[in-house]
Every structure is written in C-alpha cells, then in structure tokens.
Amino acid sequence: MSEKPDHDDIVHEAANGRTMREIAHDHRLTISDVLRIIDAAAAEAFSGEQLRREWLLESRRLRELGQKYFSRAMSNDDINSAAIFIKASERLATLVGLNAPVGHSVSIIHASAPPVQQTSTQQLRAVLDKLCGQSTRESDQPDDKLH
C-alpha cells in the first residue's frame, strides 16, 4: 500500500456493486485489505453509539418536519399538510419503538394454519379403502381380525 486508501470510496464502490477483486486492483490493495476496510466501516456504522446518533438526528428531522406541517395544517386547514404531518408522526413513532410496522401485524393476524397433511400410511389406507369400497366411517373402526 503506497498511500492510505480512501475508505469511504471503497465502501461506496462495494455498495454500488463492484467486486472486491476490482476494488482491490484499482486501489492497489489485496482483497483481504478491502474486506478489512469494509468490516471496519460496518463495525463503526452499526455500533451502539453511531446508531444512537443516527436515531437522534432522524428523530430531530422528523419532529421538525412534523411541526412545520402541523402548523400549516392547523392554520390553513390544509389536508395535504395534515397527511404529511401524520406520516412524519407515524415514522417517528416507529423509529422510537412506539409503533410496530403495520405489515408485520397484518401478516401475523391473517396467517392461516397450515393444511393438515396425511401420513403416507393414512394416504395408502385411503386408497385401499376407496378400492375396497369402504367408507371413511367403516375404515375408522378397529379391525378385530388384525388384533
């Protein structure tokens, strides 16, 4: 490594689909060097401190945006501003954990039980019963001859 590579450029290139081999070649690094740079960037980006910073900044933006559109909606009786305020408020609630994403709730509530599947023995029994002309009720009775 002749000069220090720009870590942001490397992460940006990887995020945009360039292969590790291409990035390593262009920056005169080994693939292991590129992977170490990406791993370090990931560790920093997803550390507790960094996530708290990002949540703080995003919540501040959403609060300010919401307040702006709340004021417009209330003073001008503006439906569009009210809708934007509600959306910003929902996003903020989800960000701080007060609001579970709706799609998740719906999929759990509306999930149906898996269909009951017969065992191979039950399937074979049903086929044999059908061939012998036995009804389901008759086949459910214990066969004394087998015991």
N, C-alpha and C positions, 0 to 999 in steps of 0.2 A: 504494500500500500504506500504509494508515494505521497499523496496528500490526503487529508481527512475527508472521507466521502460525506456528502450531504444526506443525512439520514432521512429528512423529510422527502427529498426527491426519490430516494429508494423506496420508501413506503408508498409514496404516490404512484410510482411506476408499477409496483406489485398490485396495488389496489385497482389499477387500470388494466390488469390482465397480462402484463409482461411476465415472461417466465423468469425463474430465479437464474437460470443459465444466461439469459440475455442481459439481465441487470448486472450480474457479476462480471460479465465480459465488458460491458460498456463502462463500468466503474473500476475496472482492473482489480476486482476482488475475487475471492473464492465464493462458491455457493454457500459454504458454511458461514463466511463473514456476512453475507446478505441475510441469511436466516437469523444470525445473532442480532443484527440490526433491527430486523422486523420483530423478533421476540422482545427486545428491549423496549421498542416503541409500544408494543402491546401491553407489556407489564406496566409501563408508565401511564398509558391511556386508560387502563382499567383498574388502576389502583384505587383504593378507597378514597384517598384524598382527591384524586383527579375527578372521580365520579361525583363526589360531593360538590366540587367546584362547578362542574357542568350542570348539575341539578340546580344549584343556586342561580347560575346565570340564566338558565332556561326558565326557571320559575319567576325570576325577576322580569324577564321579557314578556312572559305570558300575563303576569299581573298588570304590567304597564299597558300592554296591548288591550287587555280586557277592560281596564279602567277607561281608556280612550274611547272604546266603542260603547261602553256602558253609558258614559256621559252623552255621547251622540244619540244613542237610542232613547234616552230619557228626555233630552231637551228637544229633539226634533221628531220624536215619535217615529223613528226610522227602523223599519223591520229588518233591513239588511244589517244594520249596525247591531241590532239585538241578536241576530243569528250569529254574527262573528263573536260577540261577547260570550254567548252561550258555548260556542265551540272552544274558545280560549279557556273558559272556565272548566269545561269538561277535560281538556288536555291537562290543565294544571292539577285538577283533582286526580287524574290518572297518574301523573308524574309523582305526586306526593303520596300515592298509595291509598287514596280515599275512594277510588273508583276502579273496580275491576273492568277490564276490557269487555265490551258487550258481546263480541263474537265468542269469547270463551264461555260466558254464561249460557248463551243460547245453545251452543253445541252440547253442553252437559245436560241441560234441561230437556232437550229434544232428542237425545240419544236413545235409540230403541235397543231392547235386549237382543242379543244375537239369536238367530233361529236355532231351535233345538235340533241337533243332529243325531241321527240314529247311529248306533254302533254297527259294525259290519255284521255281527251276529243278528241284530234286530232287522237289518236290511234283508239278509238271507232268509230269515224266518218269515218276513212279509212276502217275499217272492214265493217261497214254498207254500205258504198259506193260500196265496192267490191261485197257484197252480192246483192245489188240492180243493179249492172252492170253499175253504174255511173262512168264516167271518172273523173280524178282529176280536169280537167278544169270545168266540169259541177258542181262538188261539191264546187268549189270556188265561184260560182255565188250565190248571195244572194237569198234566198228563200222568195218570196213575200208572200207566204201563212203563214209564221211564223210571219210576222210583222203586 
